[in-house]
Amino acid sequence: AFGQGFTCTMIQEINAMCSVINGGSYYQPHLVTEIRDSNGSTVKKIDPILMKQTVSSEISTDIRSYMEASVQEGTSRTSKVEGYSSGGKTGTAEKRPVSAKKYLVSFIGCVPAEDPDVAIYVIIDEPKVKDQAHSTYATEFASKIMKKVLPFLGQYPSK
């Protein structure tokens, strides 16, 4: 895909990717799953709202396997967090004017690859380096974040 002319917000992008990797279910975006009072009791529970089916479960399985291959042997290799299976997709977009050689680089990923519980989306607008035209900066940054976040979220190495 060639997405430089594609315009959406980061929330729209991560939500679309989540629908594609979770079996095809597109849920209305929301920030919290419950509200608690000062004693820790649940005051309100926010249930997910299914909006539509974006892809079949078979296509979702295929996409996850392609994303896992990208981490194992493709452009997403530097996003790998040792001990975890993960999937990802990189992005590199030229900014106008093209002659300025300015880029927006990105990485979107998920853990574990087989049945994702965690998704991450990193965008770096004009990395402060001479050669901006690759997503290594975004994949490396995503890896650093996930190394810290995964255990906090109860995700532990499988290997």
GROMACS elastic network, one bead per residue, 0.5 to 0.9 nm:
[ bonds ]
;  ai    aj funct       b0    kb
    2     5     6  0.77787   500
    2     6     6  0.82520   500
    3     7     6  0.82473   500
    3    91     6  0.84810   500
    3    93     6  0.76828   500
    4     7     6  0.80262   500
    4    92     6  0.84040   500
    4    93     6  0.55970   500
    4    94     6  0.72282   500
    4    95     6  0.85123   500
    8    11     6  0.81797   500
    8    12     6  0.60997   500
    8    13     6  0.65431   500
    9    12     6  0.51467   500
    9    13     6  0.62326   500
    9    14     6  0.87277   500
   10    14     6  0.60736   500
   10    15     6  0.83248   500
   10   121     6  0.77632   500
   10   123     6  0.88624   500
   11    14     6  0.53504   500
   11    15     6  0.59254   500
   11    16     6  0.84127   500
   11    29     6  0.76964   500
   12    15     6  0.51760   500
   12    16     6  0.60199   500
   12    17     6  0.85840   500
   12    29     6  0.83315   500
   13    16     6  0.51676   500
   13    17     6  0.61976   500
   13    18     6  0.85772   500
   13   121     6  0.85922   500
   14    17     6  0.50374   500
   14    18     6  0.60007   500
   14    19     6  0.85924   500
   14   108     6  0.75729   500
   14   119     6  0.76684   500
   14   120     6  0.76984   500
   14   121     6  0.66213   500
   15    18     6  0.50186   500
   15    19     6  0.62621   500
   15    20     6  0.87278   500
   15    26     6  0.73351   500
   15    27     6  0.76595   500
   15    28     6  0.82557   500
   15    29     6  0.67550   500
   16    19     6  0.51892   500
   16    20     6  0.63970   500
   16    21     6  0.88787   500
   16    26     6  0.69894   500
   16    54     6  0.83557   500
   17    20     6  0.50748   500
   17    21     6  0.62713   500
   17    22     6  0.85467   500
   17   108     6  0.81325   500
   17   109     6  0.88332   500
   17   119     6  0.86590   500
   18    21     6  0.52427   500
   18    22     6  0.58771   500
   18    23     6  0.88030   500
   18    24     6  0.82011   500
   18    25     6  0.82522   500
   18    26     6  0.75794   500
   18    27     6  0.88536   500
   18   110     6  0.85538   500
   18   116     6  0.86293   500
   18   119     6  0.71970   500
   19    22     6  0.53437   500
   19    23     6  0.67434   500
   19    27     6  0.72528   500
   19    53     6  0.79418   500
   19    54     6  0.66899   500
   19    55     6  0.80249   500
   19    60     6  0.84937   500
   20    23     6  0.62291   500
   20    25     6  0.72722   500
   20    26     6  0.78918   500
   20    54     6  0.66715   500
   20    55     6  0.63423   500
   20    56     6  0.86124   500
   20    57     6  0.86645   500
   20    59     6  0.81109   500
   20    60     6  0.54857   500
   20    61     6  0.88950   500
   20    63     6  0.75347   500
   20    64     6  0.84665   500
   21    24     6  0.66351   500
   21    25     6  0.87202   500
   21    57     6  0.87517   500
   21    59     6  0.89157   500
   21    60     6  0.52597   500
   21    61     6  0.72346   500
   21    63     6  0.68867   500
   21    64     6  0.59845   500
   21   110     6  0.83266   500
   21   113     6  0.87365   500
   21   115     6  0.80582   500
   21   116     6  0.71896   500
   22    25     6  0.64780   500
   22    26     6  0.86229   500
   22    57     6  0.80939   500
   22    60     6  0.68718   500
   22    61     6  0.86137   500
   22    64     6  0.89655   500
   22   115     6  0.71855   500
   22   116     6  0.68358   500
   22   117     6  0.87918   500
   23    53     6  0.86029   500
   23    54     6  0.87151   500
   23    55     6  0.72760   500
   23    56     6  0.66231   500
   23    58     6  0.77113   500
   23    59     6  0.79871   500
   23    60     6  0.51202   500
   23    61     6  0.71429   500
   24    52     6  0.82994   500
   24    53     6  0.53000   500
   24    56     6  0.56939   500
   24    57     6  0.59662   500
   24    59     6  0.81543   500
   24    60     6  0.61587   500
   25    50     6  0.67449   500
   25    51     6  0.76436   500
   25    52     6  0.61658   500
   25    54     6  0.62591   500
   25    55     6  0.76993   500
   25    56     6  0.88153   500
   25    57     6  0.89416   500
   26    29     6  0.88032   500
   26    49     6  0.85853   500
   26    50     6  0.59838   500
   26    51     6  0.55818   500
   26    52     6  0.52979   500
   26    53     6  0.59086   500
   26    54     6  0.63822   500
   27    30     6  0.86429   500
   27    48     6  0.64047   500
   27    49     6  0.54155   500
   27    51     6  0.53099   500
   27    52     6  0.72832   500
   28    48     6  0.69720   500
   28    49     6  0.55034   500
   28    50     6  0.64292   500
   28    51     6  0.61586   500
   29    48     6  0.83176   500
   29    49     6  0.84267   500
   30    33     6  0.77431   500
   30    46     6  0.84997   500
   30    48     6  0.79161   500
   32    35     6  0.74473   500
   32    45     6  0.87254   500
   32    46     6  0.70604   500
   33    44     6  0.85963   500
   33    45     6  0.59982   500
   33    47     6  0.67140   500
   33    48     6  0.80341   500
   34    42     6  0.66958   500
   34    43     6  0.74822   500
   34    44     6  0.55492   500
   34    46     6  0.54456   500
   34    47     6  0.84187   500
   35    40     6  0.89737   500
   35    41     6  0.84328   500
   35    42     6  0.58682   500
   35    43     6  0.55356   500
   35    44     6  0.51542   500
   35    45     6  0.64596   500
   35    46     6  0.81070   500
   36    39     6  0.76099   500
   36    40     6  0.53311   500
   36    41     6  0.52579   500
   36    43     6  0.51953   500
   36    44     6  0.70892   500
   36    45     6  0.88446   500
   37    40     6  0.53457   500
   37    41     6  0.55581   500
   37    42     6  0.65581   500
   37    43     6  0.62841   500
   38    41     6  0.75131   500
   39    42     6  0.89219   500
   40    43     6  0.88553   500
   42    45     6  0.69794   500
   46    49     6  0.89756   500
   50    53     6  0.82900   500
   53    56     6  0.74304   500
   55    58     6  0.81000   500
   55    59     6  0.61589   500
   55    60     6  0.64940   500
   56    59     6  0.52546   500
   56    60     6  0.62424   500
   56    61     6  0.87091   500
   57    61     6  0.61870   500
   57    62     6  0.86873   500
   58    61     6  0.51398   500
   58    62     6  0.63592   500
   58    63     6  0.87625   500
   59    62     6  0.50075   500
   59    63     6  0.61667   500
   59    64     6  0.86390   500
   60    63     6  0.51387   500
   60    64     6  0.62319   500
   60    65     6  0.86712   500
   61    64     6  0.52183   500
   61    65     6  0.63041   500
   61    66     6  0.87663   500
   61   114     6  0.78716   500
   62    65     6  0.51393   500
   62    66     6  0.62731   500
   62    67     6  0.86676   500
   63    66     6  0.50411   500
   63    67     6  0.61236   500
   63    68     6  0.85232   500
   64    67     6  0.50297   500
   64    68     6  0.60627   500
   64    69     6  0.85677   500
   64    86     6  0.88159   500
   64    87     6  0.64190   500
   64    88     6  0.83950   500
   64   110     6  0.87632   500
   64   113     6  0.61493   500
   64   114     6  0.68637   500
   64   115     6  0.85963   500
   64   116     6  0.88813   500
   65    69     6  0.61644   500
   65    70     6  0.86452   500
   65    87     6  0.75259   500
   65   113     6  0.73935   500
   65   114     6  0.77286   500
   66    69     6  0.50314   500
   66    70     6  0.62928   500
   66    71     6  0.88956   500
   66    87     6  0.76806   500
   66    88     6  0.84384   500
   66    89     6  0.89970   500
   67    70     6  0.50082   500
   67    71     6  0.65914   500
   67    72     6  0.87866   500
   67    74     6  0.89825   500
   67    76     6  0.83963   500
   67    86     6  0.77738   500
   67    89     6  0.61417   500
   67   109     6  0.78787   500
   67   110     6  0.86484   500
   67   113     6  0.77985   500
   68    71     6  0.51965   500
   68    72     6  0.62106   500
   68    73     6  0.86021   500
   68    76     6  0.88313   500
   68    85     6  0.74237   500
   68    86     6  0.56847   500
   68    88     6  0.64473   500
   68   110     6  0.89462   500
   68   113     6  0.60665   500
   68   114     6  0.85450   500
   69    73     6  0.57586   500
   69    74     6  0.64977   500
   69    76     6  0.86454   500
   69    77     6  0.89771   500
   69    87     6  0.72068   500
   69    88     6  0.84475   500
   70    73     6  0.55002   500
   70    75     6  0.58116   500
   70    76     6  0.52335   500
   70    77     6  0.66795   500
   70    87     6  0.67922   500
   70    88     6  0.62412   500
   70    89     6  0.68448   500
   70    90     6  0.87159   500
   71    74     6  0.58123   500
   71    75     6  0.69443   500
   71    78     6  0.74411   500
   71    79     6  0.67029   500
   71    80     6  0.61784   500
   71    85     6  0.87858   500
   71    86     6  0.67809   500
   71    87     6  0.57126   500
   71    88     6  0.60356   500
   71    89     6  0.81671   500
   72    75     6  0.88860   500
   72    76     6  0.75843   500
   72    77     6  0.57926   500
   72    80     6  0.77061   500
   72    86     6  0.85769   500
   72    87     6  0.83879   500
   73    76     6  0.76883   500
   73    77     6  0.61489   500
   74    77     6  0.58423   500
   75    78     6  0.78434   500
   75    88     6  0.87780   500
   75    89     6  0.76685   500
   75    90     6  0.66266   500
   75   135     6  0.78763   500
   75   136     6  0.80307   500
   75   139     6  0.88234   500
   76    79     6  0.55628   500
   76    80     6  0.75032   500
   76    87     6  0.80735   500
   76    88     6  0.59844   500
   76    89     6  0.63228   500
   76    90     6  0.62095   500
   76   107     6  0.77836   500
   76   109     6  0.88239   500
   76   135     6  0.81493   500
   76   136     6  0.77487   500
   76   139     6  0.62867   500
   76   140     6  0.89985   500
   77    80     6  0.57623   500
   77    88     6  0.88246   500
   77   136     6  0.87113   500
   77   139     6  0.77921   500
   77   140     6  0.89651   500
   78    81     6  0.84302   500
   78   136     6  0.66543   500
   78   137     6  0.88836   500
   78   139     6  0.56004   500
   78   140     6  0.54521   500
   78   142     6  0.89076   500
   78   143     6  0.72412   500
   79    86     6  0.85488   500
   79    87     6  0.88160   500
   79    88     6  0.77889   500
   79   107     6  0.84512   500
   79   109     6  0.82736   500
   79   136     6  0.82376   500
   79   138     6  0.81895   500
   79   140     6  0.53624   500
   79   141     6  0.76905   500
   79   142     6  0.60775   500
   79   144     6  0.82469   500
   79   146     6  0.88674   500
   80    83     6  0.87897   500
   80    84     6  0.77191   500
   80    85     6  0.80158   500
   80    86     6  0.69380   500
   80    87     6  0.85364   500
   80   139     6  0.82603   500
   80   140     6  0.83833   500
   80   142     6  0.88933   500
   80   143     6  0.61571   500
   81    84     6  0.58502   500
   81    85     6  0.79012   500
   81    86     6  0.78336   500
   81   143     6  0.58624   500
   81   144     6  0.81665   500
   81   146     6  0.71940   500
   81   147     6  0.63354   500
   81   157     6  0.88899   500
   82    85     6  0.82287   500
   82   147     6  0.85647   500
   82   157     6  0.75718   500
   82   159     6  0.81732   500
   83   156     6  0.81144   500
   83   158     6  0.56345   500
   84   111     6  0.71080   500
   84   112     6  0.64906   500
   84   113     6  0.84741   500
   84   155     6  0.88475   500
   84   156     6  0.76383   500
   84   157     6  0.50829   500
   84   158     6  0.57341   500
   84   159     6  0.67723   500
   85   110     6  0.87442   500
   85   111     6  0.62505   500
   85   113     6  0.53243   500
   85   114     6  0.76319   500
   85   157     6  0.84103   500
   85   158     6  0.76220   500
   85   159     6  0.86664   500
   86   109     6  0.70746   500
   86   110     6  0.55690   500
   86   112     6  0.50218   500
   86   114     6  0.79781   500
   86   116     6  0.82174   500
   87   108     6  0.84644   500
   87   109     6  0.53936   500
   87   110     6  0.52877   500
   87   111     6  0.67117   500
   87   112     6  0.75340   500
   87   113     6  0.51732   500
   87   114     6  0.86970   500
   87   116     6  0.88856   500
   88   107     6  0.68485   500
   88   108     6  0.55052   500
   88   110     6  0.63895   500
   88   113     6  0.87624   500
   88   139     6  0.87576   500
   89   106     6  0.83247   500
   89   107     6  0.56928   500
   89   108     6  0.54175   500
   89   109     6  0.63832   500
   90   105     6  0.76577   500
   90   106     6  0.56558   500
   90   108     6  0.65572   500
   90   109     6  0.86587   500
   90   134     6  0.86718   500
   90   135     6  0.60390   500
   90   136     6  0.85280   500
   90   138     6  0.80698   500
   90   139     6  0.75098   500
   91   104     6  0.80763   500
   91   105     6  0.55777   500
   91   107     6  0.61154   500
   91   108     6  0.84543   500
   91   123     6  0.88478   500
   91   134     6  0.79321   500
   91   135     6  0.62841   500
   91   138     6  0.89812   500
   92   103     6  0.67243   500
   92   104     6  0.59430   500
   92   106     6  0.63892   500
   92   107     6  0.89645   500
   92   132     6  0.88859   500
   92   133     6  0.65054   500
   92   134     6  0.60110   500
   92   135     6  0.61193   500
   93   102     6  0.86095   500
   93   103     6  0.55156   500
   93   104     6  0.51815   500
   93   105     6  0.62987   500
   93   106     6  0.85468   500
   93   133     6  0.79924   500
   94    97     6  0.82739   500
   94    98     6  0.62082   500
   94   101     6  0.70239   500
   94   102     6  0.61158   500
   94   104     6  0.65669   500
   94   105     6  0.87877   500
   94   133     6  0.78842   500
   95    98     6  0.59327   500
   95    99     6  0.89872   500
   95   100     6  0.78538   500
   95   101     6  0.73605   500
   95   102     6  0.54695   500
   95   103     6  0.54304   500
   95   104     6  0.70093   500
   95   126     6  0.88705   500
   96    99     6  0.76216   500
   96   100     6  0.72489   500
   96   101     6  0.83992   500
   96   102     6  0.76575   500
   96   103     6  0.89149   500
   97   100     6  0.56707   500
   97   101     6  0.77926   500
   97   102     6  0.82025   500
   98   101     6  0.56881   500
   98   102     6  0.72579   500
   98   103     6  0.89758   500
   99   102     6  0.82356   500
  101   131     6  0.86092   500
  101   132     6  0.77308   500
  101   133     6  0.79373   500
  102   125     6  0.85173   500
  102   126     6  0.57960   500
  102   127     6  0.84520   500
  102   132     6  0.67891   500
  102   133     6  0.78428   500
  103   124     6  0.85149   500
  103   125     6  0.65679   500
  103   126     6  0.51290   500
  103   127     6  0.74902   500
  103   132     6  0.59470   500
  103   133     6  0.61412   500
  103   134     6  0.84560   500
  104   123     6  0.69483   500
  104   124     6  0.58206   500
  104   126     6  0.55317   500
  104   127     6  0.76716   500
  104   132     6  0.81108   500
  104   133     6  0.82493   500
  104   135     6  0.86443   500
  105   122     6  0.83347   500
  105   123     6  0.57617   500
  105   124     6  0.53365   500
  105   125     6  0.65044   500
  105   126     6  0.75814   500
  105   127     6  0.78834   500
  105   132     6  0.78778   500
  105   133     6  0.75133   500
  105   134     6  0.66269   500
  105   135     6  0.50959   500
  105   136     6  0.83315   500
  105   137     6  0.76111   500
  105   138     6  0.63930   500
  106   121     6  0.73732   500
  106   122     6  0.54739   500
  106   124     6  0.62199   500
  106   125     6  0.85644   500
  106   134     6  0.88817   500
  106   135     6  0.59081   500
  106   136     6  0.87375   500
  106   137     6  0.82561   500
  106   138     6  0.53510   500
  106   139     6  0.75197   500
  107   120     6  0.79578   500
  107   121     6  0.58012   500
  107   122     6  0.52946   500
  107   123     6  0.66298   500
  107   135     6  0.69456   500
  107   136     6  0.87517   500
  107   138     6  0.55767   500
  107   139     6  0.57086   500
  107   142     6  0.74033   500
  108   119     6  0.73586   500
  108   120     6  0.56240   500
  108   122     6  0.64062   500
  108   123     6  0.86700   500
  108   138     6  0.89125   500
  108   139     6  0.83849   500
  108   142     6  0.84007   500
  109   113     6  0.88443   500
  109   118     6  0.83446   500
  109   119     6  0.56070   500
  109   120     6  0.52915   500
  109   121     6  0.65493   500
  109   122     6  0.88664   500
  109   139     6  0.89120   500
  109   142     6  0.82251   500
  110   113     6  0.61670   500
  110   115     6  0.89262   500
  110   116     6  0.57598   500
  110   117     6  0.73490   500
  110   118     6  0.55202   500
  110   120     6  0.63434   500
  111   114     6  0.79584   500
  111   115     6  0.75658   500
  111   117     6  0.60624   500
  111   118     6  0.52908   500
  111   119     6  0.66240   500
  111   120     6  0.88351   500
  111   146     6  0.89672   500
  111   150     6  0.85636   500
  111   155     6  0.85728   500
  112   115     6  0.57417   500
  112   117     6  0.66023   500
  112   118     6  0.74201   500
  112   155     6  0.86413   500
  112   158     6  0.89707   500
  113   116     6  0.56132   500
  113   117     6  0.88980   500
  116   119     6  0.73154   500
  117   155     6  0.84207   500
  118   150     6  0.79673   500
  118   153     6  0.85491   500
  118   155     6  0.87185   500
  120   142     6  0.71376   500
  120   145     6  0.88891   500
  120   146     6  0.81026   500
  121   138     6  0.88715   500
  121   142     6  0.76300   500
  122   138     6  0.58517   500
  122   139     6  0.77846   500
  122   141     6  0.76025   500
  122   142     6  0.63469   500
  123   138     6  0.63401   500
  124   127     6  0.60425   500
  124   135     6  0.87029   500
  124   137     6  0.75754   500
  124   138     6  0.62978   500
  125   128     6  0.89676   500
  126   129     6  0.82182   500
  126   132     6  0.67424   500
  127   130     6  0.83733   500
  127   131     6  0.84808   500
  127   132     6  0.58228   500
  127   137     6  0.74793   500
  128   131     6  0.87945   500
  128   132     6  0.76410   500
  129   132     6  0.60202   500
  131   134     6  0.77207   500
  132   135     6  0.80798   500
  132   137     6  0.86186   500
  134   137     6  0.75080   500
  134   138     6  0.87427   500
  135   138     6  0.53206   500
  135   139     6  0.62716   500
  135   140     6  0.86222   500
  136   139     6  0.50982   500
  136   140     6  0.59364   500
  136   141     6  0.83766   500
  137   140     6  0.53800   500
  137   141     6  0.61532   500
  137   142     6  0.86190   500
  138   141     6  0.51579   500
  138   142     6  0.60947   500
  138   143     6  0.86420   500
  139   142     6  0.50769   500
  139   143     6  0.62210   500
  139   144     6  0.87803   500
  140   143     6  0.50979   500
  140   144     6  0.63855   500
  140   145     6  0.88055   500
  141   144     6  0.51676   500
  141   145     6  0.63432   500
  141   146     6  0.86983   500
  142   145     6  0.51553   500
  142   146     6  0.61121   500
  142   147     6  0.86240   500
  143   146     6  0.51477   500
  143   147     6  0.61347   500
  143   148     6  0.88558   500
  144   147     6  0.53328   500
  144   148     6  0.68278   500
  144   149     6  0.88590   500
  145   148     6  0.55012   500
  145   149     6  0.60804   500
  145   150     6  0.84770   500
  146   150     6  0.54966   500
  146   151     6  0.86114   500
  147   150     6  0.60365   500
  147   151     6  0.75497   500
  148   151     6  0.65889   500
  148   152     6  0.70076   500
  149   152     6  0.51510   500
  149   153     6  0.62181   500
  149   154     6  0.88352   500
  149   155     6  0.85263   500
  150   153     6  0.51366   500
  150   154     6  0.64107   500
  150   156     6  0.67365   500
  150   157     6  0.88268   500
  151   154     6  0.50021   500
  151   155     6  0.50423   500
  151   156     6  0.55444   500
  151   157     6  0.84553   500
  152   155     6  0.73200   500
  153   156     6  0.86933   500
  155   158     6  0.88242   500
